[in-house]
Amino acid sequence: MLLVTYPLIDVLALMLDRWDATGSARSRIAVRANVAISALAAVVLATVGSDTQHVLLVWGIWAIAAGAAQLLVALVRGRARGRWPMLLSGGLSVLAGAMFAVTATGSGDATLSVLAGYAVLGAVFFLTSALRLHRSARSLRLAGTAGAA
């Protein structure tokens, strides 16, 4: 169940980001695509059950697609809004997703323990981005208040 929850948390974070997005139309399209990718991943993960190789393969495909979309959003947004954590997170997701997919299709014993590091890094990047966004929003509010005075 936890494996289904992770992409759903991603959907929630992306929806919040989309509502807050002031970026270009391309950025908003990439965020919407990422919402759809993560929602679909959650549905597929719920249907594949506990078969380790299938879970790793779905997780890998999701990480590659979601990471690529995140990279696109970061590149389109330019310097604003927590770009570096998004670039790092997106790039690592693509690389980790490829590793998960290769592990799932390999002949060795696949275990879900490889997902633990990915989940921890994902949490760190979410927290880093949230803190940067909060600081940026606070600066904008303070600048708006100073300009109104």
N, C-alpha and C positions, 0 to 999 in steps of 0.2 A: 504493500500500500504506500509506503514511503517513496518508492520509486515513481509512483504516479503523482504524488504530491509535489515533487520537485518541479516538474514542468508546469503544474498549476500555479505554484508560487511565482514562477517566471511569467506566466500569463498575467497574474495580478500586478506584478511590478511593471510589466510592459504597458498594461492598461493605464496605470497611474502615470507613467512616463508619457503616454500618448495624450492624455488629457492635459498634461503640463507642457507638452511639446510646443515650442514656438519656432521650430526649425522649418526647413523647406518642405515642399510637398513630397520630394523624394525621401526625405527623412521619415515623414509620417507614413508613407507607403511601406518603407522597410520595417517600421515598428509594427504596422498592421500585419505584414507578412510574418513577422516573428511571432505575433500573438497566435496566428493561425497555425504555424508550425508547432508551437509549444502545446496548443490545445489538442492538435491531432496526435502528437507524441503521447500525451496523457491518455487519450482514448486507446491508442494502439497498445501502450504499455499495460493498460487494464485488461486488454483482451488476450495478450500473449501469455498471461499467467506467470508461472514461476520457472519457465524454461530459461535457464541461464544464458544460453547462446542467443536465443531470440531477444531476450531483454537487453543484452549487450549490443546486439545489432541495431535494435530500434533506438537505444540510447545513443549509440554512435552516430547514426544517421541524423537524429535530432540535434546532437551537439554540433555536427558539421553544419547543418542548415541554419540553426539558430546563431551559431558563431559567425557564419558568413553574413547573416543579416545584421548582426550587431556591429561587425566591422564596417559594413556599408553605412549604418547610421552614424558611427563615430567619424568616418571620413567625410560624410556629407555635412555634419554639424560643424566641422572645423575645430577651432580652438575652444569653443564654448562647452559648457555643461558636462564636465567630467569626461573629456575625450580620452585621456590616457588610460584610465581604468577600463573603459569600454574597448579600446584597441587591444589591450593586453588580454582582457577576458574573452573577447571574440576570437582572437588569434589562438589562445590556449584551448578554447572550445573546439575549434576546427582540428587542431592537432590531437587533442584528447579523443575527439570523436573518431578520427581515423584510427587511432590505436584501439579503441573499443571495437570498432567494426572488424579490424584485422584479427583481434583476439577472438571475437565471436565466430569468425569464419575459419580460424585455424584448427589444427588437429589436436592441440593440447587441451588440458583441462581449463576451461574458462570459469572464473569465479567473479562474483559481484563485488568482491572487496576492492577491485580496481576503481570502483565508482566512488569510494570514500574520499580519496584525495581530491577528486573532481568536485565533489559536493562541498568540501571544506574551502577549497579555493574559490568556488562560486560564491559562497557566503561572504568571504573576505572581500571579493570584488563588489558584491551588492552593497555591503556596508561602506566601503570606500566611496563608491559612486553616490550613495545616499548622503554621506557626510559632505561631499563636495557640492552636491546639488543644494543641500540645505544651506551651506555657507554662501553659495552663489545667490540663492533666493534671498537670503537675509541681507546680503550686500545690496542687492537691487532694491529691496524694501527701504533700507536705510538711505540709499541714494535718492529714492523717490520722496521720502519724508524730508530730507535736507533740501531738495529742490522745491518742495511745496512751501517751505518755511520762509 
